[in-house]
Amino acid sequence: MYCQDCGHKLTLKFCDNEGLVPYCDECGEFKFPNFRTAVNMTVVNKAQNRVLIGKHTNGNNLLFAGYIKKGESAEKAILREIREETGLNTLKYRYTRSRYHEPRNVLMLGFIVAVGEGELKLNEDELVDAKWCTFDEALEAIEQDSTAEYFLKVSIAELQRGKI
């Protein structure tokens, strides 16, 4: 690990109430790990009985997600990402829960997002296809034991308890 400010190698040092934390001897400061934040969205139709699954350029079927830009709220990121990736308008959304996604060092904030009707206009830089699925079809399509499956299961349980 190296200091994000000066580039010097970090050492672990005890910090009161925190335990061992990376420390930069050059800066004389503890350097708490930083990581990006993103929204993970289970996109549902207006009736909230179908899930939109996107097939990404890497070949995986996933939920929709996007990084929160500097100065942007999670709510603004939802509206922007849905519009950019699908061309659809967000009607409403609800936060479900968060989860750390280690492979990309990102904190994912999970949302259920209901969208309006309309023609899908996929961002071809990110998606090769998207399709509306029943809850069971969506669970079948999503990669097993993935972060996407985790958020999908949470969202389906919430949707089955009541509308967003």
C-alpha positions in Angstrom: 0.0 0.0 0.0 1.2 3.5 -0.9 0.1 6.9 0.2 -2.5 8.4 -2.2 -1.1 11.9 -1.4 2.7 11.5 -1.6 3.3 8.0 -2.9 5.4 6.7 0.0 5.0 3.2 1.3 2.5 2.9 4.1 3.1 1.0 7.3 0.5 -0.3 9.7 0.3 1.7 13.0 -2.1 1.4 15.9 -4.8 4.1 16.0 -6.9 4.6 19.1 -10.4 3.2 18.7 -9.5 2.0 15.2 -6.8 -0.7 15.5 -4.1 -1.1 12.9 -4.5 1.5 10.2 -2.2 2.4 7.3 0.1 5.3 8.2 2.3 7.5 6.1 5.6 8.5 7.9 6.3 11.1 5.2 2.9 12.9 5.7 2.7 12.0 9.4 -0.9 10.9 9.0 -3.1 7.9 9.2 -4.4 7.0 5.7 -7.8 5.4 6.0 -8.6 3.3 3.0 -10.8 5.0 0.5 -13.0 3.4 -2.1 -15.5 4.4 -4.7 -19.2 4.3 -4.2 -21.7 3.1 -6.8 -25.5 2.5 -7.1 -26.7 -0.9 -8.0 -30.2 -0.9 -9.4 -32.9 -3.6 -9.7 -34.9 -2.0 -12.5 -38.6 -2.9 -12.5 -41.5 -2.0 -14.7 -44.3 0.3 -13.6 -46.4 -2.7 -12.4 -43.4 -3.9 -10.5 -43.8 -7.5 -11.6 -40.9 -7.7 -14.1 -37.1 -7.0 -13.8 -34.9 -5.6 -16.6 -31.8 -7.6 -16.9 -28.9 -6.2 -19.0 -26.4 -8.3 -20.9 -23.2 -6.4 -20.6 -20.4 -6.2 -23.2 -18.4 -8.7 -21.1 -21.2 -11.3 -21.7 -22.6 -11.3 -18.2 -26.2 -10.8 -17.3 -26.3 -8.2 -14.6 -28.4 -5.6 -12.9 -27.8 -1.9 -13.8 -25.1 -0.1 -11.9 -22.9 3.0 -12.0 -20.4 5.0 -10.1 -21.5 8.1 -8.2 -19.6 11.0 -9.6 -17.8 13.5 -7.4 -20.3 16.0 -6.0 -23.3 13.8 -7.1 -25.9 12.2 -4.8 -26.8 8.6 -5.1 -30.3 9.7 -6.1 -28.9 11.8 -9.0 -26.7 8.9 -10.1 -29.8 6.7 -10.3 -31.6 9.1 -12.6 -28.5 9.7 -14.8 -27.4 6.0 -15.0 -30.9 4.7 -15.9 -31.3 7.4 -18.6 -27.7 6.8 -20.0 -27.9 3.0 -20.0 -31.6 2.4 -21.1 -33.1 5.6 -22.3 -35.9 5.1 -19.8 -37.2 7.6 -17.3 -37.2 6.8 -13.6 -40.6 7.0 -11.9 -39.6 6.2 -8.4 -36.9 4.4 -6.4 -36.2 3.1 -2.9 -33.0 2.2 -1.1 -32.7 -1.4 0.0 -29.2 -1.9 1.5 -25.5 -1.7 0.8 -22.8 -4.2 0.2 -19.0 -3.9 -0.3 -17.9 -5.4 -3.6 -14.3 -6.4 -3.1 -13.3 -7.2 -6.8 -13.7 -3.5 -7.7 -13.1 -2.0 -4.2 -16.5 -0.3 -4.3 -19.3 0.2 -1.8 -22.5 -0.6 -3.7 -25.8 1.1 -2.6 -28.7 -1.0 -3.6 -32.0 0.5 -5.0 -35.2 -0.8 -6.5 -36.0 1.5 -9.4 -39.4 1.6 -11.2 -39.2 3.0 -14.7 -41.8 4.3 -17.2 -42.8 2.6 -20.3 -41.0 3.3 -23.5 -38.5 2.0 -26.1 -35.3 0.7 -24.7 -32.3 2.7 -26.1 -29.3 0.8 -24.8 -25.9 2.4 -24.3 -24.0 0.1 -26.7 -20.7 0.9 -25.1 -21.9 -1.0 -22.0 -24.8 -3.2 -23.1 -25.4 -5.6 -25.9 -29.0 -6.6 -24.9 -31.6 -6.2 -22.2 -34.8 -8.0 -21.6 -37.7 -7.9 -19.2 -38.0 -11.0 -17.0 -40.3 -12.5 -14.4 -38.6 -12.7 -10.9 -37.8 -16.4 -11.5 -36.4 -15.7 -15.0 -34.2 -12.9 -13.6 -32.9 -15.1 -10.8 -32.1 -17.8 -13.4 -30.3 -15.3 -15.7 -28.1 -13.6 -13.1 -24.7 -15.1 -12.3 -25.0 -17.3 -9.2 -23.2 -16.1 -6.0 -22.5 -12.7 -7.5 -23.1 -9.2 -6.0 -25.9 -8.8 -8.6 -27.6 -12.0 -7.4 -27.4 -10.7 -3.8 -29.1 -7.4 -4.7 -31.7 -9.1 -6.9 -32.7 -11.5 -4.1 -33.0 -8.5 -1.7 -35.1 -6.6 -4.2 -37.4 -9.4 -5.0 -38.1 -10.1 -1.3 -38.9 -6.4 -0.8 -41.1 -6.3 -3.9 -43.0 -9.4 -2.8 -43.7 -7.7 0.6 -45.2 -4.6 -1.2 -44.7 -2.1 -3.9 -41.9 0.5 -3.7 
